[in-house]
Amino acid sequence: MNEFPICQSCGMPLETPEQMGTESDGSITRKYCAYCYQNGAFTNDITLDEMIESNLKYLKEWNKETGEDFTADTARKELQAYLSTLERWKN
């Protein structure tokens, strides 16, 4: 099984170079995705709670792809626990 790095901001698997963010010199970073990080900076100045709510927009798709049946409340709690372990959100 091939394990991909995950974005240390939103948790998205980084399966291709196109999904990976870029540093200020244009080089690819395997730490963050292109949606969260471009040209050496985060694309959005958001809080962890805002990131959780952003991820919840994809809950229906997530449930369908994984066969899960998370409610928004359950997913919110899971995202809080998971995202808070990622580098961007560690205190």
N, CA, C and O atoms as CSV, one atom per row, in Angstrom:
chain,resi,resn,atom,element,x,y,z
A,1,MET,N,N,0.839,-1.181,0.000
A,1,MET,CA,C,0.000,0.000,0.000
A,1,MET,C,C,0.883,1.244,0.000
A,1,MET,O,O,1.807,1.355,0.806
A,2,ASN,N,N,0.601,2.164,-0.893
A,2,ASN,CA,C,1.375,3.388,-1.007
A,2,ASN,C,C,0.750,4.456,-0.120
A,2,ASN,O,O,-0.434,4.765,-0.256
A,3,GLU,N,N,1.530,5.013,0.773
A,3,GLU,CA,C,1.019,6.055,1.649
A,3,GLU,C,C,1.497,7.404,1.148
A,3,GLU,O,O,2.685,7.603,0.891
A,4,PHE,N,N,0.563,8.322,1.012
A,4,PHE,CA,C,0.865,9.657,0.537
A,4,PHE,C,C,0.996,10.594,1.729
A,4,PHE,O,O,0.407,10.354,2.783
A,5,PRO,N,N,1.780,11.674,1.558
A,5,PRO,CA,C,1.783,12.693,2.610
A,5,PRO,C,C,0.405,13.349,2.650
A,5,PRO,O,O,-0.357,13.278,1.685
A,6,ILE,N,N,0.103,13.977,3.760
A,6,ILE,CA,C,-1.161,14.703,3.867
A,6,ILE,C,C,-0.874,16.169,4.138
A,6,ILE,O,O,0.138,16.516,4.747
A,7,CYS,N,N,-1.771,17.017,3.683
A,7,CYS,CA,C,-1.642,18.447,3.934
A,7,CYS,C,C,-1.702,18.680,5.440
A,7,CYS,O,O,-2.619,18.217,6.119
A,8,GLN,N,N,-0.721,19.397,5.942
A,8,GLN,CA,C,-0.641,19.673,7.369
A,8,GLN,C,C,-1.493,20.872,7.786
A,8,GLN,O,O,-1.312,21.449,8.859
A,9,SER,N,N,-2.432,21.227,6.898
A,9,SER,CA,C,-3.404,22.262,7.207
A,9,SER,C,C,-4.827,21.720,7.146
A,9,SER,O,O,-5.605,21.899,8.083
A,10,CYS,N,N,-5.173,21.045,6.025
A,10,CYS,CA,C,-6.557,20.571,5.846
A,10,CYS,C,C,-6.698,19.057,5.918
A,10,CYS,O,O,-7.814,18.551,6.032
A,11,GLY,N,N,-5.586,18.320,5.854
A,11,GLY,CA,C,-5.635,16.865,5.952
A,11,GLY,C,C,-5.819,16.139,4.634
A,11,GLY,O,O,-5.947,14.915,4.624
A,12,MET,N,N,-5.836,16.859,3.519
A,12,MET,CA,C,-6.025,16.229,2.208
A,12,MET,C,C,-4.809,15.389,1.831
A,12,MET,O,O,-3.678,15.843,2.002
A,13,PRO,N,N,-5.017,14.169,1.319
A,13,PRO,CA,C,-3.885,13.375,0.820
A,13,PRO,C,C,-3.250,14.071,-0.381
A,13,PRO,O,O,-3.953,14.590,-1.248
A,14,LEU,N,N,-1.931,14.078,-0.427
A,14,LEU,CA,C,-1.203,14.713,-1.526
A,14,LEU,C,C,-0.672,13.622,-2.436
A,14,LEU,O,O,0.438,13.122,-2.250
A,15,GLU,N,N,-1.481,13.261,-3.422
A,15,GLU,CA,C,-1.178,12.121,-4.279
A,15,GLU,C,C,-0.378,12.484,-5.520
A,15,GLU,O,O,0.308,11.628,-6.078
A,16,THR,N,N,-0.449,13.732,-5.962
A,16,THR,CA,C,0.272,14.158,-7.168
A,16,THR,C,C,0.966,15.488,-6.906
A,16,THR,O,O,0.547,16.234,-6.020
A,17,PRO,N,N,2.018,15.798,-7.657
A,17,PRO,CA,C,2.693,17.090,-7.487
A,17,PRO,C,C,1.750,18.280,-7.695
A,17,PRO,O,O,1.931,19.330,-7.079
A,18,GLU,N,N,0.754,18.120,-8.553
A,18,GLU,CA,C,-0.193,19.205,-8.806
A,18,GLU,C,C,-1.027,19.541,-7.574
A,18,GLU,O,O,-1.526,20.659,-7.447
A,19,GLN,N,N,-1.176,18.591,-6.678
A,19,GLN,CA,C,-1.948,18.824,-5.456
A,19,GLN,C,C,-1.105,19.476,-4.364
A,19,GLN,O,O,-1.647,19.934,-3.358
A,20,MET,N,N,0.203,19.522,-4.548
A,20,MET,CA,C,1.105,20.031,-3.522
A,20,MET,C,C,1.294,21.537,-3.653
A,20,MET,O,O,1.305,22.086,-4.754
A,21,GLY,N,N,1.441,22.189,-2.506
A,21,GLY,CA,C,1.673,23.621,-2.482
A,21,GLY,C,C,3.071,23.971,-2.958
A,21,GLY,O,O,3.874,23.094,-3.278
A,22,THR,N,N,3.350,25.272,-2.999
A,22,THR,CA,C,4.659,25.742,-3.456
A,22,THR,C,C,5.272,26.701,-2.448
A,22,THR,O,O,4.577,27.429,-1.739
A,23,GLU,N,N,6.594,26.676,-2.410
A,23,GLU,CA,C,7.351,27.618,-1.590
A,23,GLU,C,C,7.537,28.922,-2.368
A,23,GLU,O,O,7.172,29.005,-3.541
A,24,SER,N,N,8.098,29.932,-1.718
A,24,SER,CA,C,8.261,31.237,-2.358
A,24,SER,C,C,9.181,31.189,-3.574
A,24,SER,O,O,9.082,32.038,-4.461
A,25,ASP,N,N,10.081,30.196,-3.622
A,25,ASP,CA,C,10.973,30.059,-4.780
A,25,ASP,C,C,10.362,29.206,-5.891
A,25,ASP,O,O,11.021,28.927,-6.893
A,26,GLY,N,N,9.107,28.792,-5.717
A,26,GLY,CA,C,8.415,27.992,-6.723
A,26,GLY,C,C,8.569,26.493,-6.557
A,26,GLY,O,O,7.930,25.724,-7.275
A,27,SER,N,N,9.407,26.066,-5.620
A,27,SER,CA,C,9.587,24.628,-5.410
A,27,SER,C,C,8.353,24.033,-4.725
A,27,SER,O,O,7.628,24.716,-4.001
A,28,ILE,N,N,8.144,22.759,-4.976
A,28,ILE,CA,C,6.995,22.052,-4.408
A,28,ILE,C,C,7.269,21.692,-2.951
A,28,ILE,O,O,8.380,21.298,-2.595
A,29,THR,N,N,6.253,21.831,-2.125
A,29,THR,CA,C,6.336,21.370,-0.742
A,29,THR,C,C,5.400,20.185,-0.559
A,29,THR,O,O,4.263,20.204,-1.029
A,30,ARG,N,N,5.873,19.175,0.113
A,30,ARG,CA,C,5.056,17.996,0.407
A,30,ARG,C,C,4.340,18.159,1.754
A,30,ARG,O,O,3.723,17.220,2.257
A,31,LYS,N,N,4.432,19.349,2.321
A,31,LYS,CA,C,3.839,19.606,3.631
A,31,LYS,C,C,2.400,20.132,3.544
A,31,LYS,O,O,1.575,19.840,4.410
A,32,TYR,N,N,2.109,20.900,2.504
A,32,TYR,CA,C,0.792,21.524,2.374
A,32,TYR,C,C,0.255,21.372,0.955
A,32,TYR,O,O,1.026,21.242,0.004
A,33,CYS,N,N,-1.066,21.388,0.819
A,33,CYS,CA,C,-1.684,21.269,-0.509
A,33,CYS,C,C,-1.722,22.632,-1.210
A,33,CYS,O,O,-1.515,23.678,-0.596
A,34,ALA,N,N,-1.990,22.577,-2.503
A,34,ALA,CA,C,-2.055,23.788,-3.319
A,34,ALA,C,C,-3.238,24.675,-2.936
A,34,ALA,O,O,-3.218,25.876,-3.207
A,35,TYR,N,N,-4.256,24.111,-2.317
A,35,TYR,CA,C,-5.410,24.909,-1.897
A,35,TYR,C,C,-5.100,25.725,-0.641
A,35,TYR,O,O,-5.653,26.807,-0.443
A,36,CYS,N,N,-4.220,25.203,0.195
A,36,CYS,CA,C,-3.905,25.858,1.466
A,36,CYS,C,C,-2.639,26.715,1.418
A,36,CYS,O,O,-2.500,27.652,2.204
A,37,TYR,N,N,-1.716,26.405,0.503
A,37,TYR,CA,C,-0.379,27.010,0.578
A,37,TYR,C,C,0.178,27.240,-0.822
A,37,TYR,O,O,0.346,26.291,-1.589
A,38,GLN,N,N,0.464,28.496,-1.157
A,38,GLN,CA,C,1.057,28.840,-2.446
A,38,GLN,C,C,2.073,29.956,-2.255
A,38,GLN,O,O,1.877,30.870,-1.455
A,39,ASN,N,N,3.156,29.860,-3.005
A,39,ASN,CA,C,4.198,30.888,-2.974
A,39,ASN,C,C,4.718,31.163,-1.565
A,39,ASN,O,O,5.020,32.304,-1.217
A,40,GLY,N,N,4.818,30.104,-0.758
A,40,GLY,CA,C,5.406,30.225,0.567
A,40,GLY,C,C,4.500,30.793,1.636
A,40,GLY,O,O,4.968,31.153,2.716
A,41,ALA,N,N,3.199,30.880,1.354
A,41,ALA,CA,C,2.273,31.446,2.341
A,41,ALA,C,C,0.932,30.718,2.276
A,41,ALA,O,O,0.561,30.155,1.246
A,42,PHE,N,N,0.222,30.741,3.388
A,42,PHE,CA,C,-1.112,30.163,3.397
A,42,PHE,C,C,-2.033,31.010,2.527
A,42,PHE,O,O,-1.937,32.237,2.521
A,43,THR,N,N,-2.912,30.359,1.802
A,43,THR,CA,C,-3.808,31.066,0.890
A,43,THR,C,C,-4.946,31.755,1.627
A,43,THR,O,O,-5.501,32.734,1.128
A,44,ASN,N,N,-5.299,31.263,2.797
A,44,ASN,CA,C,-6.372,31.858,3.598
A,44,ASN,C,C,-5.921,32.013,5.039
A,44,ASN,O,O,-5.326,31.108,5.623
A,45,ASP,N,N,-6.215,33.173,5.599
A,45,ASP,CA,C,-5.932,33.429,7.006
A,45,ASP,C,C,-7.178,33.022,7.789
A,45,ASP,O,O,-8.068,33.835,8.040
A,46,ILE,N,N,-7.220,31.731,8.171
A,46,ILE,CA,C,-8.405,31.206,8.842
A,46,ILE,C,C,-8.021,30.534,10.152
A,46,ILE,O,O,-6.860,30.198,10.388
A,47,THR,N,N,-9.014,30.351,10.983
A,47,THR,CA,C,-8.818,29.659,12.253
A,47,THR,C,C,-9.074,28.164,12.068
A,47,THR,O,O,-9.576,27.735,11.029
A,48,LEU,N,N,-8.728,27.391,13.068
A,48,LEU,CA,C,-9.015,25.959,13.040
A,48,LEU,C,C,-10.517,25.722,12.914
A,48,LEU,O,O,-10.942,24.861,12.144
A,49,ASP,N,N,-11.317,26.464,13.650
A,49,ASP,CA,C,-12.773,26.296,13.566
A,49,ASP,C,C,-13.288,26.588,12.160
A,49,ASP,O,O,-14.191,25.908,11.674
A,50,GLU,N,N,-12.719,27.595,11.510
A,50,GLU,CA,C,-13.123,27.905,10.135
A,50,GLU,C,C,-12.697,26.795,9.173
A,50,GLU,O,O,-13.414,26.492,8.220
A,51,MET,N,N,-11.533,26.189,9.418
A,51,MET,CA,C,-11.086,25.071,8.577
A,51,MET,C,C,-12.024,23.880,8.749
A,51,MET,O,O,-12.356,23.204,7.775
A,52,ILE,N,N,-12.446,23.627,9.967
A,52,ILE,CA,C,-13.386,22.531,10.225
A,52,ILE,C,C,-14.675,22.761,9.446
A,52,ILE,O,O,-15.169,21.851,8.780
A,53,GLU,N,N,-15.217,23.963,9.524
A,53,GLU,CA,C,-16.461,24.265,8.809
A,53,GLU,C,C,-16.262,24.165,7.299
A,53,GLU,O,O,-17.164,23.729,6.584
A,54,SER,N,N,-15.102,24.559,6.814
A,54,SER,CA,C,-14.793,24.434,5.387
A,54,SER,C,C,-14.781,22.971,4.964
A,54,SER,O,O,-15.333,22.617,3.922
A,55,ASN,N,N,-14.157,22.126,5.768
A,55,ASN,CA,C,-14.104,20.692,5.455
A,55,ASN,C,C,-15.490,20.050,5.495
A,55,ASN,O,O,-15.754,19.102,4.757
A,56,LEU,N,N,-16.366,20.555,6.344
A,56,LEU,CA,C,-17.716,19.988,6.443
A,56,LEU,C,C,-18.521,20.158,5.157
A,56,LEU,O,O,-19.512,19.457,4.949
A,57,LYS,N,N,-18.106,21.081,4.298
A,57,LYS,CA,C,-18.778,21.262,3.008
A,57,LYS,C,C,-18.694,19.996,2.164
A,57,LYS,O,O,-19.519,19.777,1.277
A,58,TYR,N,N,-17.700,19.169,2.442
A,58,TYR,CA,C,-17.464,17.953,1.662
A,58,TYR,C,C,-17.941,16.696,2.383
A,58,TYR,O,O,-17.572,15.588,1.993
A,59,LEU,N,N,-18.749,16.847,3.421
A,59,LEU,CA,C,-19.181,15.708,4.232
A,59,LEU,C,C,-19.979,14.687,3.422
A,59,LEU,O,O,-19.749,13.484,3.548
A,60,LYS,N,N,-20.896,15.145,2.609
A,60,LYS,CA,C,-21.712,14.221,1.818
A,60,LYS,C,C,-20.814,13.407,0.883
A,60,LYS,O,O,-20.983,12.193,0.765
A,61,GLU,N,N,-19.873,14.060,0.226
A,61,GLU,CA,C,-18.925,13.373,-0.663
A,61,GLU,C,C,-18.070,12.381,0.126
A,61,GLU,O,O,-17.850,11.256,-0.324
A,62,TRP,N,N,-17.588,12.793,1.299
A,62,TRP,CA,C,-16.771,11.927,2.157
A,62,TRP,C,C,-17.548,10.674,2.557
A,62,TRP,O,O,-17.041,9.557,2.452
A,63,ASN,N,N,-18.780,10.871,3.016
A,63,ASN,CA,C,-19.610,9.732,3.416
A,63,ASN,C,C,-19.817,8.770,2.253
A,63,ASN,O,O,-19.759,7.553,2.431
A,64,LYS,N,N,-20.056,9.312,1.073
A,64,LYS,CA,C,-20.285,8.467,-0.103
A,64,LYS,C,C,-19.029,7.674,-0.467
A,64,LYS,O,O,-19.107,6.475,-0.736
A,65,GLU,N,N,-17.871,8.343,-0.477
A,65,GLU,CA,C,-16.616,7.686,-0.870
A,65,GLU,C,C,-16.151,6.647,0.141
A,65,GLU,O,O,-15.559,5.635,-0.235
A,66,THR,N,N,-16.414,6.888,1.412
A,66,THR,CA,C,-15.896,6.000,2.459
A,66,THR,C,C,-16.922,4.994,2.967
A,66,THR,O,O,-16.573,4.042,3.665
A,67,GLY,N,N,-18.181,5.205,2.617
A,67,GLY,CA,C,-19.227,4.328,3.133
A,67,GLY,C,C,-19.623,4.673,4.559
A,67,GLY,O,O,-20.386,3.941,5.188
A,68,GLU,N,N,-19.112,5.776,5.068
A,68,GLU,CA,C,-19.466,6.234,6.416
A,68,GLU,C,C,-20.823,6.924,6.379
A,68,GLU,O,O,-21.390,7.149,5.310
A,69,ASP,N,N,-21.329,7.253,7.547
A,69,ASP,CA,C,-22.591,7.976,7.651
A,69,ASP,C,C,-22.486,8.999,8.779
A,69,ASP,O,O,-23.328,9.048,9.676
A,70,PHE,N,N,-21.424,9.819,8.712
A,70,PHE,CA,C,-21.206,10.827,9.742
A,70,PHE,C,C,-22.269,11.911,9.664
A,70,PHE,O,O,-22.623,12.363,8.576
A,71,THR,N,N,-22.774,12.323,10.812
A,71,THR,CA,C,-23.595,13.530,10.880
A,71,THR,C,C,-22.637,14.714,10.940
A,71,THR,O,O,-21.442,14.534,11.176
A,72,ALA,N,N,-23.147,15.908,10.729
A,72,ALA,CA,C,-22.298,17.092,10.808
A,72,ALA,C,C,-21.686,17.227,12.203
A,72,ALA,O,O,-20.513,17.578,12.329
A,73,ASP,N,N,-22.460,16.953,13.242
A,73,ASP,CA,C,-21.943,17.070,14.608
A,73,ASP,C,C,-20.832,16.066,14.883
A,73,ASP,O,O,-19.813,16.410,15.482
A,74,THR,N,N,-21.027,14.827,14.446
A,74,THR,CA,C,-19.996,13.805,14.643
A,74,THR,C,C,-18.748,14.152,13.845
A,74,THR,O,O,-17.632,14.052,14.355
A,75,ALA,N,N,-18.936,14.559,12.600
A,75,ALA,CA,C,-17.798,14.917,11.750
A,75,ALA,C,C,-17.043,16.108,12.331
A,75,ALA,O,O,-15.813,16.141,12.300
A,76,ARG,N,N,-17.768,17.072,12.854
A,76,ARG,CA,C,-17.133,18.250,13.455
A,76,ARG,C,C,-16.215,17.825,14.604
A,76,ARG,O,O,-15.093,18.319,14.711
A,77,LYS,N,N,-16.676,16.925,15.451
A,77,LYS,CA,C,-15.863,16.439,16.575
A,77,LYS,C,C,-14.644,15.668,16.078
A,77,LYS,O,O,-13.541,15.838,16.596
A,78,GLU,N,N,-14.849,14.820,15.072
A,78,GLU,CA,C,-13.731,14.051,14.503
A,78,GLU,C,C,-12.701,14.983,13.867
A,78,GLU,O,O,-11.497,14.799,14.046
A,79,LEU,N,N,-13.178,15.982,13.125
A,79,LEU,CA,C,-12.267,16.933,12.490
A,79,LEU,C,C,-11.492,17.735,13.529
A,79,LEU,O,O,-10.299,17.985,13.355
A,80,GLN,N,N,-12.153,18.136,14.596
A,80,GLN,CA,C,-11.466,18.872,15.668
A,80,GLN,C,C,-10.319,18.037,16.222
A,80,GLN,O,O,-9.207,18.536,16.398
A,81,ALA,N,N,-10.588,16.780,16.491
A,81,ALA,CA,C,-9.561,15.895,17.046
A,81,ALA,C,C,-8.436,15.655,16.040
A,81,ALA,O,O,-7.263,15.665,16.413
A,82,TYR,N,N,-8.780,15.440,14.776
A,82,TYR,CA,C,-7.785,15.120,13.752
A,82,TYR,C,C,-6.976,16.343,13.321
A,82,TYR,O,O,-5.745,16.311,13.340
A,83,LEU,N,N,-7.662,17.415,12.935
A,83,LEU,CA,C,-6.945,18.578,12.413
A,83,LEU,C,C,-6.041,19.210,13.464
A,83,LEU,O,O,-4.992,19.758,13.127
A,84,SER,N,N,-6.431,19.141,14.717
A,84,SER,CA,C,-5.611,19.752,15.773
A,84,SER,C,C,-4.262,19.059,15.937
A,84,SER,O,O,-3.377,19.583,16.614
A,85,THR,N,N,-4.095,17.887,15.326
A,85,THR,CA,C,-2.797,17.198,15.379
A,85,THR,C,C,-1.879,17.610,14.232
A,85,THR,O,O,-0.693,17.279,14.243
A,86,LEU,N,N,-2.409,18.326,13.246
A,86,LEU,CA,C,-1.615,18.725,12.089
A,86,LEU,C,C,-0.755,19.938,12.420
A,86,LEU,O,O,-1.096,20.743,13.287
A,87,GLU,N,N,0.363,20.053,11.716
A,87,GLU,CA,C,1.376,21.062,12.041
A,87,GLU,C,C,0.826,22.487,12.129
A,87,GLU,O,O,1.183,23.229,13.045
A,88,ARG,N,N,-0.028,22.873,11.197
A,88,ARG,CA,C,-0.532,24.252,11.198
A,88,ARG,C,C,-1.312,24.582,12.460
A,88,ARG,O,O,-1.313,25.731,12.902
A,89,TRP,N,N,-1.965,23.608,13.038
A,89,TRP,CA,C,-2.890,23.858,14.138
A,89,TRP,C,C,-2.356,23.460,15.506
A,89,TRP,O,O,-3.028,23.691,16.511
A,90,LYS,N,N,-1.176,22.873,15.574
A,90,LYS,CA,C,-0.603,22.524,16.883
A,90,LYS,C,C,-0.264,23.798,17.639
A,90,LYS,O,O,0.225,24.765,17.057
A,91,ASN,N,N,-0.523,23.791,18.922
A,91,ASN,CA,C,-0.228,24.980,19.744
A,91,ASN,C,C,1.149,24.923,20.315
A,91,ASN,O,O,1.560,25.838,21.028
